[in-house]
Amino acid sequence: MKRIFLLAVVFAGLIGGSLAAQTIQLKVSLDATLLGNPDCWLNQGVVNNDKVYLHSGLCSSDPVLCSDSICNPGSDIWQDVIGNWGLDDNVGLMTYDGNLKWSLTMIPTTYYNQPTATPYAIGLVFRNDDGTFEGKNNSCQDIFIKGINTATPVVMGCDQQPIPAVTVERLSLIH
């Protein structure tokens, strides 16, 4: 009877709770044709050698802080940054999938070199190889993936609106 109860508790935690104890693998995808503002639409994906970089930062300090303060100046969302703005150095280089679409698959704790962290949110901006074109939301603000440690992470801007040009897919949970 104790085993059944323990199994039920573990199962309930996996379904509705945090996935922090497991390694989460994410695929972040960009469809540049869906970026809407000419001032920050990554030149509609027309970039040198089809190179698009993901300039991003992981927030793992506190679930509430990482979720509620993503757009505040000095936000912890950019704690652990990957990318060297303006450099064509392959750091954050995305895979070109054709038709002005790119993707990058990562295990956040590995990608951001934070093996013991619980990833809560990622801030991201897309750029071309030399940083002259940016991909942001329609208000030209950063894009965020919130709820990485939950079963349903979401992509949104500071205005809490979804960003159709960017999707995040949970590929697997690695134990």
Buried (B, 14 or more C-beta within 10 A) or exposed (E): EEEEEEEEEEEEEBEEEBBBEEBBBBBBBBBBEBBBEEEBBBBBBEBEEBBBBBBBBBBBBEBEBBBEBBBEEEBBBBBBBBBBEBEBEEEBBBEBEEEBBBBBBBBBBEBBEBEEBBBBBBBBBBBBBBBEBBBBBBBBBBBBBBBBBBEEBBBBBBEEEEBEBBBBEBEEEEE
